[in-house]
Amino acid sequence: MPDVRGLVDLDRECAGFARYLTGLSVTDYVLEKYRDAHARHPDLDARQSPTFDRWLISIARAHPLGTWLADTYTAVFFKQALVRRKWILLVAILESTAPTAELFDVPEPGGRAAFVVRLGWRGLAFLLGLGVSSILFMPVHVVFGAVPRGDAGGH
């Protein structure tokens, strides 16, 4: 189990990621389940992860813009990233508890035209994020990826 400082960091991480994923604040129940999953699965501990994974998590934790950039980059170039596994865990928790469960079950409003507009907007935003994140993250990923796994925590 993480120390008190680790729990505070984990709670902030959970709250920030949940806000990114749903736009809502987390409940105590969600925080408890997120902590519990981390206590039961040591592979979720960023301190034990390769350097690039730790760096991506620190970027994603720092600001919603960093979370978005990490999301777009890892969606294409690093699907096995620890931050993605944390998001998957959190989505599973959020979609099984109120009030966030409704967000996953209710279709978005509007008809086909609204769908096409949203899809186009999201596609453009994704491409923008992918371009910016590639410029920022790919050189770092290449540097850390070039270091053998046993050396300096590279990935």
C-alpha positions as CSV (number, residue, x, y, z in Angstrom):
1,M,0.0,0.0,0.0
2,P,1.4,3.4,-0.8
3,D,2.4,5.8,1.9
4,V,0.2,8.8,2.9
5,R,1.9,11.0,0.3
6,G,1.4,8.3,-2.3
7,L,-2.3,8.1,-1.4
8,V,-2.6,11.9,-1.9
9,D,-0.9,11.6,-5.3
10,L,-3.1,8.7,-6.2
11,D,-6.2,10.5,-5.2
12,R,-5.2,13.5,-7.3
13,E,-4.4,11.3,-10.2
14,C,-7.8,9.6,-10.0
15,A,-9.6,12.9,-9.7
16,G,-7.8,14.4,-12.6
17,F,-8.2,11.4,-14.9
18,A,-11.9,11.1,-14.0
19,R,-12.5,14.7,-14.8
20,Y,-10.7,14.2,-18.1
21,L,-12.7,11.1,-18.9
22,T,-16.1,12.3,-17.7
23,G,-16.0,16.0,-16.8
24,L,-17.2,15.1,-13.3
25,S,-15.6,15.0,-9.9
26,V,-15.0,11.6,-8.3
27,T,-16.9,10.2,-5.3
28,D,-15.2,8.7,-2.2
29,Y,-16.3,5.3,-3.5
30,V,-14.4,5.8,-6.8
31,L,-11.3,7.0,-4.9
32,E,-11.5,3.9,-2.6
33,K,-11.8,1.5,-5.5
34,Y,-9.0,3.2,-7.4
35,R,-6.7,2.9,-4.3
36,D,-7.8,-0.6,-3.7
37,A,-6.9,-1.7,-7.3
38,H,-3.5,-0.1,-7.0
39,A,-2.9,-1.9,-3.7
40,R,-3.9,-5.2,-5.2
41,H,-2.0,-4.8,-8.5
42,P,1.6,-3.7,-8.0
43,D,2.1,-3.4,-11.8
44,L,0.0,-0.2,-11.6
45,D,2.6,1.4,-9.4
46,A,4.3,4.0,-11.6
47,R,7.4,4.0,-9.4
48,Q,8.2,0.5,-10.6
49,S,7.6,1.4,-14.3
50,P,10.1,2.3,-17.1
51,T,11.2,5.9,-17.3
52,F,9.0,6.8,-20.3
53,D,5.9,5.4,-18.6
54,R,6.6,7.5,-15.4
55,W,7.2,10.6,-17.5
56,L,3.9,10.2,-19.4
57,I,2.1,9.7,-16.1
58,S,3.6,12.9,-14.7
59,I,2.6,14.8,-17.9
60,A,-0.9,13.4,-17.7
61,R,-1.2,14.2,-14.0
62,A,0.0,17.8,-14.4
63,H,-2.8,19.3,-16.4
64,P,-5.8,18.3,-18.5
65,L,-3.9,19.4,-21.6
66,G,-1.1,17.0,-20.7
67,T,-3.7,14.3,-20.2
68,W,-5.2,14.9,-23.6
69,L,-1.8,14.9,-25.3
70,A,-0.7,11.7,-23.5
71,D,-4.0,10.2,-24.5
72,T,-3.7,11.0,-28.2
73,Y,0.0,9.9,-28.3
74,T,-0.5,6.6,-26.5
75,A,-3.6,5.8,-28.6
76,V,-1.4,5.5,-31.6
77,F,2.2,5.0,-30.6
78,F,2.2,3.3,-27.1
79,K,-1.0,1.4,-26.5
80,Q,0.7,-0.6,-23.7
81,A,1.4,2.6,-21.7
82,L,0.8,2.4,-17.9
83,V,-1.3,5.5,-18.1
84,R,-3.7,3.8,-20.6
85,R,-4.0,0.8,-18.2
86,K,-4.9,3.3,-15.4
87,W,-7.5,4.9,-17.6
88,I,-9.0,1.5,-18.5
89,L,-9.2,0.7,-14.8
90,L,-10.8,4.0,-14.0
91,V,-13.4,3.7,-16.8
92,A,-14.4,0.3,-15.5
93,I,-14.9,1.8,-12.0
94,L,-16.7,4.9,-13.3
95,E,-19.1,3.0,-15.6
96,S,-20.2,0.8,-12.8
97,T,-21.1,3.5,-10.2
98,A,-23.3,6.5,-10.0
99,P,-23.4,9.2,-11.1
100,T,-20.9,8.6,-13.9
101,A,-22.5,5.3,-15.1
102,E,-25.2,7.3,-16.9
103,L,-22.6,8.9,-19.1
104,F,-21.6,5.5,-20.5
105,D,-25.2,4.3,-21.0
106,V,-27.0,7.4,-22.4
107,P,-26.6,8.1,-26.1
108,E,-25.5,11.6,-27.0
109,P,-28.3,14.0,-28.1
110,G,-29.1,15.0,-31.6
111,G,-29.6,13.1,-34.8
112,R,-27.3,12.0,-37.6
113,A,-26.2,15.6,-38.4
114,A,-25.2,16.2,-34.8
115,F,-23.3,12.9,-34.9
116,V,-21.4,13.8,-38.0
117,V,-20.5,17.3,-36.6
118,R,-19.3,15.8,-33.3
119,L,-17.4,13.1,-35.2
120,G,-15.7,15.6,-37.4
121,W,-14.9,17.9,-34.5
122,R,-13.4,15.0,-32.5
123,G,-11.5,13.8,-35.5
124,L,-9.9,17.2,-36.0
125,A,-9.1,17.6,-32.3
126,F,-7.5,14.1,-32.3
127,L,-5.4,14.9,-35.3
128,L,-4.3,18.2,-33.7
129,G,-3.5,16.4,-30.5
130,L,-1.6,13.6,-32.3
131,G,0.5,16.1,-34.2
132,V,1.4,18.2,-31.1
133,S,2.0,15.1,-28.9
134,S,4.1,13.4,-31.6
135,I,6.4,16.5,-31.8
136,L,6.7,16.6,-28.0
137,F,6.7,13.0,-27.0
138,M,8.2,11.0,-29.8
139,P,11.8,12.2,-29.4
140,V,11.6,11.4,-25.7
141,H,10.0,8.0,-26.4
142,V,12.8,7.2,-28.9
143,V,15.5,8.2,-26.4
144,F,14.0,6.1,-23.6
145,G,13.1,3.3,-26.0
146,A,16.8,3.1,-27.1
147,V,17.9,2.3,-23.6
148,P,17.8,-1.4,-22.8
149,R,15.1,-2.2,-20.2
150,G,17.6,-3.0,-17.4
151,D,19.5,0.3,-17.8
152,A,18.1,3.5,-16.3
153,G,14.5,2.2,-16.4
154,G,14.1,2.7,-20.1
155,H,11.2,1.3,-22.1
